[in-house]
Amino acid sequence: MRLPAPRARADPAGDRATRPMTAFPAWPSSPEGLVELYPRNPEPTLRMNFIASADGAVTVDGLSGGLHGPGDKEIFDSLRMVCDALIVAAGTVRAENYDALRLTAEARAWRVAHGLPEFPLMVIVSRSLDFDLDQLVFSDAPIRPIVITTGPPRSLGDAAEVVAVDDLATAVRELHARGATQLLCEGGPSLFGSMIAEDLADELCLTVSPLLVGGGPGRIATGATTSPRGMSLRHVLTLQDMLFLRYVRQGS
């Protein structure tokens, strides 16, 4: 027996499908507003920053740039401004052709006013140490980058300091010992997966881009599966159709 369709209720406010959502905080009106939403924490923190499409793709044509949209760069820049060290996997540095870690004059002034060095540390994680040292991330660096490796160490000369470690947890402790307690990791997925496996990730700042990319690009974290760990949603922001989520370790 076919049941009759339920009678549609009149919506006095009009078609809800076309009305913008209003349950989320307004987009900050100033850079200081973003800093309040993505602050430096009193305790050591490893914060992950990723972008993905609405259907979970992490790249378009092999690069994350095709996913970017309104508001994403503002958060990206703010997270870099407040961190002590930026951690990136060597594969991501090569694939995304990373530039030197330079900040705007306003960001540098903010850091100095808050008792921080003018620039964060640039930290690259690599096993092979296979680099083009003419890449701007090395050749134009305002301060000498650090390369973390779990493989056989070798000198990279003046281009970078090489630090050999047994695992990522040791690398994090080494950075803490250097006074870098607010750590920001921009990927890639394999490094994020390793951070999860070693239970090092304290926060995830996830941007969801309003695109359907289809099959191909993988998840924001790859590698061995681990026991799921709960995270708490600290806030949700939207700008046009972009969605910005900040998750923190439960109990934080």
C-alpha positions in Angstrom: 0.0 0.0 0.0 1.3 3.4 -0.9 1.0 5.9 1.8 0.0 9.5 1.0 2.8 12.0 1.1 2.8 14.2 4.3 1.2 17.6 3.8 3.9 20.3 3.6 3.8 22.8 6.4 3.7 26.4 5.4 6.9 28.2 6.3 6.0 31.8 7.3 9.5 32.9 6.9 9.7 31.7 3.3 11.7 28.9 1.7 14.2 27.7 4.3 16.4 26.1 1.6 17.3 29.5 0.3 17.8 31.3 3.6 21.3 31.7 5.0 22.1 29.9 8.2 22.4 32.3 11.2 23.3 29.9 14.0 27.1 30.5 13.7 29.1 33.4 15.0 29.6 36.3 12.7 32.9 36.4 10.8 35.4 38.5 12.8 35.6 42.1 11.8 39.3 42.4 12.5 42.5 40.3 12.6 42.3 40.6 16.4 39.0 38.8 16.3 40.6 35.8 14.5 43.4 35.7 17.1 40.7 35.4 19.8 39.2 32.4 18.0 42.5 30.8 17.2 44.6 31.8 20.2 48.0 30.9 21.6 47.3 28.4 24.4 48.8 28.5 27.9 49.8 24.8 27.5 51.9 23.3 24.8 49.7 22.6 21.7 50.2 20.9 18.4 47.6 22.4 16.0 46.8 20.8 12.6 45.5 23.0 9.8 43.9 21.3 6.8 41.5 22.0 4.0 39.2 19.5 2.3 36.4 19.5 -0.2 32.8 18.8 0.9 33.3 15.2 -0.4 36.6 14.8 1.4 39.2 15.5 -1.3 42.4 17.2 -0.1 43.7 18.4 -3.4 42.5 19.4 -6.9 44.9 18.3 -9.6 47.4 17.4 -7.0 47.4 20.7 -5.1 45.4 22.1 -2.2 45.2 25.6 -3.9 42.2 24.5 -5.9 40.2 24.2 -2.7 40.8 27.7 -1.3 38.1 30.3 -1.0 37.0 33.3 1.0 38.3 33.5 4.6 40.8 30.6 4.2 43.9 32.7 3.7 42.9 35.0 6.7 42.8 32.0 9.0 45.9 30.5 7.4 47.9 33.7 8.0 46.5 34.1 11.5 47.5 30.6 12.5 51.1 31.2 11.2 51.2 34.5 13.1 50.5 33.0 16.5 52.6 29.9 16.3 56.2 29.3 17.5 57.0 26.8 14.8 55.5 25.7 11.5 55.9 21.9 10.8 55.5 20.6 7.2 56.4 17.3 5.6 59.0 17.4 2.9 56.7 16.0 0.3 54.2 18.8 0.9 57.1 21.4 0.7 58.0 20.0 -2.7 54.5 19.4 -4.0 53.2 22.8 -3.0 56.5 24.6 -3.8 56.6 26.2 -0.4 58.1 29.7 -0.2 60.1 31.1 2.7 58.2 31.5 5.9 57.8 35.3 5.8 55.0 37.3 7.4 53.4 40.6 6.7 54.8 43.7 8.5 51.6 43.8 10.6 52.0 40.1 11.6 55.6 40.7 12.6 54.7 43.7 14.6 52.0 41.7 16.4 54.5 39.0 17.3 57.1 41.5 18.6 54.5 43.3 20.6 53.5 40.0 22.3 57.1 39.1 23.1 57.7 36.6 20.3 60.5 36.4 17.8 59.7 38.2 14.6 59.4 34.9 12.6 58.3 31.4 13.7 60.7 28.5 13.2 60.3 26.6 9.9 60.4 22.9 10.6 60.5 20.3 7.7 60.1 16.6 8.4 62.0 14.4 6.0 63.4 10.9 6.0 65.4 11.1 2.8 66.8 14.6 3.1 66.3 14.9 -0.6 65.8 18.6 -1.2 66.4 21.3 -3.8 68.2 23.7 -1.5 67.6 26.5 -4.1 63.9 26.3 -3.2 62.8 29.6 -1.6 61.8 27.8 1.6 65.6 27.4 2.1 67.3 30.1 0.0 65.1 33.0 1.1 64.4 31.9 4.7 64.5 34.8 7.2 65.8 32.3 9.8 67.6 29.0 9.2 65.0 26.2 8.9 65.2 23.0 10.9 64.9 19.6 9.2 63.7 16.8 11.4 64.7 13.3 10.2 64.2 9.7 11.5 66.6 8.5 8.8 70.4 8.7 8.6 71.4 12.3 9.3 73.7 14.3 7.0 74.6 18.0 6.8 72.6 20.4 4.7 75.2 23.1 5.3 74.0 26.6 5.9 70.6 25.8 4.2 69.2 24.1 7.3 69.9 22.5 10.6 69.4 18.8 10.6 68.1 17.2 13.8 67.9 13.3 14.0 65.1 11.8 16.2 63.7 8.4 16.8 60.1 9.5 16.4 57.8 12.5 16.1 57.2 12.6 19.9 60.9 13.2 20.3 60.8 15.9 17.7 58.0 17.7 19.5 60.0 17.5 22.8 63.0 18.9 21.0 61.0 21.9 19.8 59.5 22.4 23.3 63.1 22.5 24.7 63.8 25.3 22.2 60.9 27.3 23.5 58.6 26.5 20.7 55.4 25.3 22.5 52.8 26.5 20.1 53.2 24.2 17.1 51.3 24.4 13.8 51.4 21.6 11.3 50.2 22.1 7.7 50.6 18.5 6.6 50.6 16.5 4.5 48.2 13.7 5.2 50.9 11.1 5.9 52.5 13.4 8.6 49.0 14.0 10.1 48.4 10.3 10.2 51.7 9.8 12.0 50.8 12.6 14.5 47.5 10.8 15.2 49.2 7.5 15.6 51.6 8.9 18.2 48.7 10.8 19.9 50.3 14.2 19.4 47.6 16.2 17.7 45.8 18.5 20.2 43.8 20.6 17.7 42.4 20.3 14.2 41.5 23.5 12.3 39.6 22.2 9.3 38.3 24.2 6.4 35.6 22.6 4.3 35.5 24.0 0.7 32.1 23.9 -1.1 33.3 21.7 -3.9 32.6 18.1 -5.0 35.8 16.8 -6.5 34.9 13.1 -7.0 37.2 10.1 -6.6 41.0 10.4 -6.4 42.6 12.5 -3.8 42.7 10.9 -0.4 41.9 11.9 3.2 43.5 14.6 5.3 45.2 11.8 7.3 46.6 8.6 5.9 48.5 5.7 7.4 47.9 3.0 9.9 44.5 3.0 11.6 44.3 3.8 15.3 41.7 3.7 18.0 39.3 6.6 17.4 39.9 9.6 19.7 37.2 12.0 20.6 37.5 15.7 19.9 35.4 18.6 21.0 34.1 21.2 18.6 35.2 24.6 19.9 33.7 26.8 17.2 32.2 26.9 13.7 32.7 29.9 11.3 31.3 30.5 7.9 32.1 33.0 5.2 30.0 32.8 2.0 29.9 29.0 1.4 33.2 28.2 3.2 33.0 26.3 6.5 35.7 26.6 9.2 35.8 24.2 12.1 38.1 24.1 15.2 38.3 20.9 17.1 40.3 20.5 20.4 41.4 17.5 22.4 38.5 16.4 24.7 39.1 17.8 28.2 41.1 20.8 26.9 
